Each structure stands twice: as structure tokens, then as C-alpha cells.
Amino acid sequence: MKHFDVLVTVHGATPPRGKAVTGIGYIIKTDSPEDAKQKALDCAKLTQLQHPRKYKNATFSVDDKNVKEFKF
């Protein structure tokens, strides 16, 4: 298993106050970059459910260049 550093881009988040979040970073443990990308999107959707006011009407995407193998 490898670790991947994945940056999820947030589109259209309208927080009630403060700055809008533009990205969320995750370290995912999996075998392939494609799996890491999908798991990071799932984590972002879970984060949206946990913070509904902060990520109201937000959509998420991951570019292939934002998935990198993480070295300890």
C-alpha cells in the first residue's frame, strides 16, 4: 500500500463568514492514484455533510496533477 497526497478543489462554497475554502488536502492510503482520487472525493462529500453551512452548494473536483505519492 502506498500513501497519496490528494488536493480536492472546492467550487462554489459560500461560507456564512470569513474566507471561502478553495481546497482540502487529504493523505489517502491505497494502491493506485485512481482509488486515492475517488476516496478523497468521498471524504470531501463527508466533510460537506459534517459542515453544511461552510460547504453549502459546493462541488468538488480533483485534477490528476493534484494526486502525488506521499513520502515519509
N, C-alpha and C positions, 0 to 999 in steps of 0.2 A: 504494500500500500504506500502511496505517495501522498504528500500534502500539497495542496494547491492554494495559492493566494488569489482570491477572486474579488474583483471590484464590481459591484452591481450599481448601475446608473439609475437614479431616480428621476422620473419625468413627471412634472405637474403636481408636485407636492405643495400644498398651501397650508403651512403651519399657522396656528392662531396668533403666535407672536414669535419674534426672533427671526433668525435666518432660515431659509429653506435648505433642506438637506439635498446635496447633489449626488452623493454616493455613499454606499455602505460596503465596508470591507469584511470579508469572511475568510477564514482558513478552513478548508474542507479536506478531509482525509478520504481518499478514494483512489481507484485505479486509473481512471482516464480523465482528461480535461473536460470531455463532454459531460461525464457524470458530475464533475465538480460544478460545472456551469448550471446544470439542472438543479442540483442540491442548493446552490446559492440562491437561485430564483425562488425555490421553495422556502428557504429561510427568510428571504425578503418579504414574501407574502405573509409568513407567520408574524414577522415584525410589524407589518401593516395591521394585522388583526390585533396585536397587542397594544399598538399606539394609533388608534383610529383617527384621532384629531390631527396628529402630526403628519400622517400619510394619507389624508383624505384625498380621494380622486387621483392617487398616484399610480403610475405604471412603472414597471421595472424592465431593464434590459441588461444584457452582458455582451460586450464585444469580445471577440476572440483574443484581441491583444491584451485584454484585462484579466486573462487567466494565465497565471505564471506558476511554475513549480516553486514551492517554498523550501528553502534550505535552512536548516537549523544551524 
